[in-house]
Amino acid sequence: MKKFLALTLSASMALSLAACTGGNTGSSTSGSTTSSSATSSSTSSTSGTGTTLKLWSFNVGTLNEKANWDSLIAKFNETNPDIKVEVEIITYADGDTSLSSAIPAGSGPDILFEGPERLVGNYGRAGLMVDLSDLWAEGGADIAEGIKSVSQLDGKYYMYPLSVAAHCMAINYEVFEQAGALQYIDQETRTWTTDNFVKAMEAVRDSGLVATPGIVYCGAQGGDQGTRALVNNLYSDYFVNDDGTSYNANSANNVKALTLLDEMVGNGSLSANAGFAAAEELQAFANGTCAVTFCWNYSNYTQYAAQTQFTPYAVAFPSDDGQPELEMAGPYGFGIFDNGDDAKIEAAKKFVKFVCDDVTAGTEAVKYTGFFPVHSDWGDIYADAEDADVRAPFAMMSNYLGRYYNLTGGWTEQRALWWNMLAEILVGGADPQTAADSYVEQVNANIA
């Protein structure tokens, strides 16, 4: 319990997943905030003598709305009338604090809907979660290996996933077209090489159509997954080593990428802003001030759609070999707390399996998250949607998912130091190798 308290208190102070969730990924408190924490409601009409479960959900997509949970639970109760599910919606602003207070007091949830950072990295690592290996054995055959790998720790599965998507970039299509820069992007695959990225940004710079071709934001941690992916992809490197035991920002290829960005800032084909996090960069993109954003997904597309007077065109991050490896937005799924009550645990497994594996209910639930199903067998669930054409490029990005490294120890601390390192190099003029070495030394000290 002492280990858990230290872990959860650290998480509550730093909001460890804030930049990687499904709402406004440019904000340090991602996700919709229309529902507040501590808003609890029974979502089942069943009042029998069966099991009652408490499900807490972070406000992912439109699963911040009680009516959407109502619909899923009503379907579940058609075949499980004696299992009552009560939902409490918590936000990324204060959800960690609520959990760290409730769990030690015995008033926490039986089920938590979130991502692997918390379900596996925090609570699984602290020994608080049920092993869901049986659910994976029954229904996980068509789930990608990358998602499978981050749902477990030391061979025990603490998360059963529902949906996933990939963070990507976007360009101002019309500006790129007028600047003659579209030639540098493979529009069939939405990919481009590092060399072509450099040429495209120089073409946009020379066109004078925007105030700055692109902004490397380094003023806060909001949306930090975008700048990490940019650095890691430019020369096909990773953020951590192969076994996830140390951070890797000072490798030869990552320093080469930092050096390239520094050179691009120097020649005006990029700019760097120590007063911007992703939210400000996204607003500049929507306003037409810059021609690219490094923080894009379907949720941000919908958030800024009314403001953009151009075509935001989703593209993968550039890489030297043209084969990007993108960060996941999620995956999102369920974890079950080990409360010592076998009946509750089995009832919770029934609910989780139903929502994640039943095609009808699962498709509905995935759509509420705004992302894409982890079950490859389900196909394109948005094929008949009114915005199918808009969603298609984001579905394509899921083909480029890379290793998910957010479970490496010291994750919270490294986020607080990452953007400072970028600012030192791109704004302060620090030597890239020296700054990266210092960063890695600091963040590796927090892994244990």
C-alpha positions, 0 to 999 in steps of 0.5 A: 500500500505504501508503494501504491500511495507513492505511485498514485500521488506522483501520478496525481501531481503530474497527470501522467497521460494527459497529452496522449488521450482522446479529447484535446490532445493539445491540452495538458488535461486531455479529454472532454470536460463536460462531466466532472469527477465525483458525478456518480450514477447508477446506469442499470434499471435492474434492482435485483439481488445480484452483484453491483459493480462500480465502474470509473471511466476517464472522460475519453471521447463521448464516454464522458456522457452518461447516456452512452454508458447507459446504452452499453449497460442496457445491452449487457443487462439483456443477458446479465440482468442480475449484474448492476453497473454504476458509472462514475465519470472522472476527468484528467484534471483530477481523476488521479487525485480521486483514485489515490484517495478512494482506493486506499479507503476501500471506496474505489472502483471495481473496473477502470476504463483508461489506458495502459499507463495507469492500468498496467504501469501504475496499478498493475505494477503496484499489485492492485489489478486482476490478471486478465489472461483468460480474456486474452486467451478467449478473445485476443487472437486478432489484436495486434502484438504491439497492443498485446505487449503493453497490456501486460507486465511480467506475463500478467495481463492487466488491461483488456483493450477496446480501441486504439488510434495513432497520433500523426501530423497534418498539413495545410493542403492548399498552402502546400499545393500553392508552394509546390510542396505536395510533390514531396508527399506520397499522397497514396500512403500519406508518408514522406521521407526526411529529405522530402520533409526538409524540401517541403518546408523550405518550399513553404518558407520560400512561398511566403504564404504563411508566417512560419512553415511550422512551429516546434512547441517547447513551452509545456508538456501538452501534446509532447507525443508530437515532438517526440514522434518528430524527433524519433522518426526523422532518423528511425530511432526510438525513445527508449532502448529495446527492453525499455530499461533506459531512455534513448534521446541521446543516441546518435540518430536522435541527436542527428534529428535534434541537430536537423531541427535546430538547423531548420529553425536557424534557416527559417523552414521551422520556428521554435516557440518556448511559450507554446504547448500543442494547444497554441500550436494547433490554434496557430495551424487552425488560424493559418499562421503555420502550415503544419501541426505536429499534434493531430488526430481525429479528435483534434480534427473535429475540435478545430474543423469550424475554424479552419478555412483550408483542408487539414490533410493528415500525414505521417511523421517523416522518416529517413526510410519513408516508413514511419512508426507512430505513437498510439493514442491509447490504446484504451480498455478496461482493468479490474481491481483485485478487491478479494471478492471473487463474485465481483471479479467474475461479474466484472470480467463478464462486463468487460468481455461483453463490451470489448468482444461483442461486435454490436456493443463493442462497435458502439463503444469504440465509436464513443471513444472516437478511435478504431477497434483493436479487433482487426476482424471487425473491419472498417466500422466507419464505412457507412458513417457520414464522415467516412472520408474524413476518418479514412486517413486516420484509420490508415495511420493505424497501419504505422503504429510503432512500439508503445514505450510509455510504460518505461519507469520515470515516465512522468518525470521525463515529460516534465524534462523533455520540452525543457531540453527542446527549448534549450536546444532550439531557443537557447542555442545549447549543443544538441548532444550535450543537452540530450546527454543531460536529459537522459542522465536525469530521466534515467535516474528516475526509472527505478 
